[in-house]
Amino acid sequence: MPIVPFTAIDHVQLAIPRGGEDTARKFYIGILAMIEIPKPQELAGRGGLWLSSGTVQIHLGVEDDFRPARKAHPALCCADYSALTRRLKEAGVELKADVALPGIDRCHITDPFGNRIELVSALP
């Protein structure tokens, strides 16, 4: 039996441009309903912010030469996919449906900086 070296992802990091923290808060906290968690004191001076939703963590780090991740992306399982996508539409966020995997509700959105995020309905 092979050894399984990993059991979970601790966090996903996405880049944001310098000074983008307030814009990030409006999207990730205001629309996606994530919670900001304190960064360790040793890292706080770097800018950015850390967010959580249950056991899911996204760290937003400042990049001076910022380029959005348009292909690479986190895929987030949604407890209530329909309610979340409805809230996103009401907030004016564009959803790009993806029907490539039959039987799975999923779509892609972009954060205010152009980073791609996949949303997937939680499996029954």
C-alpha positions in Angstrom: 0.0 0.0 0.0 1.5 3.4 -1.0 2.1 6.0 1.7 -0.1 9.0 1.4 2.1 12.0 2.0 -0.6 14.7 2.2 -4.0 14.7 3.9 -5.3 18.3 3.2 -4.4 21.7 1.8 -3.5 24.1 4.6 -4.3 27.2 2.4 -4.2 28.6 -1.1 -2.4 31.8 -1.8 -3.5 34.3 -4.5 -1.7 37.5 -5.4 -3.2 41.0 -5.2 -1.6 44.3 -6.2 -0.1 46.5 -3.5 -2.9 48.5 -1.8 -5.6 46.1 -2.9 -6.6 45.0 0.6 -9.8 47.1 1.0 -11.0 46.0 -2.5 -10.3 42.4 -1.5 -12.2 42.8 1.8 -15.3 44.1 -0.1 -15.2 41.0 -2.4 -14.0 38.1 -0.2 -15.7 39.3 3.0 -18.6 41.4 1.7 -19.7 39.1 -1.1 -18.2 35.6 -0.5 -18.9 35.9 3.3 -15.4 34.8 4.3 -13.9 35.9 7.6 -10.6 37.8 7.9 -8.2 36.1 10.3 -5.1 37.8 11.8 -1.8 37.3 10.1 1.1 36.4 12.3 2.9 39.5 13.6 6.0 38.4 11.7 4.1 38.5 8.4 1.7 41.5 9.0 4.1 44.1 7.5 4.1 42.4 4.1 0.5 43.5 3.4 -2.2 41.3 2.1 -4.7 39.5 4.2 -5.8 36.0 5.3 -9.3 34.7 5.0 -11.2 31.7 6.1 -14.5 29.9 5.7 -14.7 26.8 7.9 -11.5 24.9 7.2 -10.9 26.6 3.9 -8.2 29.4 4.0 -7.2 31.8 1.3 -4.1 34.0 1.8 -3.9 37.1 -0.3 -0.3 38.2 -0.7 0.9 41.5 -2.2 3.0 41.2 -5.4 4.6 44.4 -6.7 4.8 42.9 -10.2 1.2 41.7 -9.9 -0.3 39.5 -12.7 -3.7 37.7 -12.0 -3.9 33.9 -12.1 -6.2 33.5 -15.1 -5.7 29.7 -15.5 -4.4 28.4 -12.2 -7.1 28.6 -9.5 -8.6 27.3 -6.3 -11.7 25.2 -6.6 -14.0 25.8 -3.6 -16.8 23.3 -2.6 -19.9 25.3 -1.8 -22.3 24.2 1.0 -25.2 25.9 -0.8 -24.1 26.4 -4.4 -27.4 27.9 -5.5 -27.6 30.5 -2.8 -24.0 31.5 -3.3 -24.3 31.9 -7.1 -27.6 33.8 -6.6 -25.8 36.2 -4.2 -22.9 36.6 -6.6 -25.2 37.5 -9.5 -27.1 40.0 -7.3 -23.7 41.6 -6.5 -22.9 41.9 -10.2 -20.3 39.2 -10.3 -20.1 37.4 -13.7 -20.4 33.6 -13.5 -19.1 31.4 -16.3 -20.9 28.1 -16.1 -18.8 25.0 -16.8 -20.8 21.9 -17.9 -17.7 19.9 -18.9 -18.3 17.5 -16.0 -21.9 16.1 -16.3 -23.8 16.0 -13.0 -21.6 18.6 -11.2 -22.8 22.2 -10.8 -19.8 24.4 -11.2 -18.8 27.8 -12.5 -15.8 30.1 -12.6 -15.7 33.7 -11.3 -12.9 36.2 -11.0 -12.0 38.3 -8.0 -11.7 42.1 -8.5 -8.1 41.6 -9.5 -8.7 39.0 -12.3 -7.8 35.9 -10.3 -9.8 32.9 -11.4 -11.8 31.0 -8.8 -13.9 27.8 -9.4 -17.0 27.2 -7.4 -18.3 23.6 -7.2 -21.5 22.3 -5.6 -20.8 20.1 -2.6 -21.2 16.5 -3.4 -24.2 14.8 -1.8 
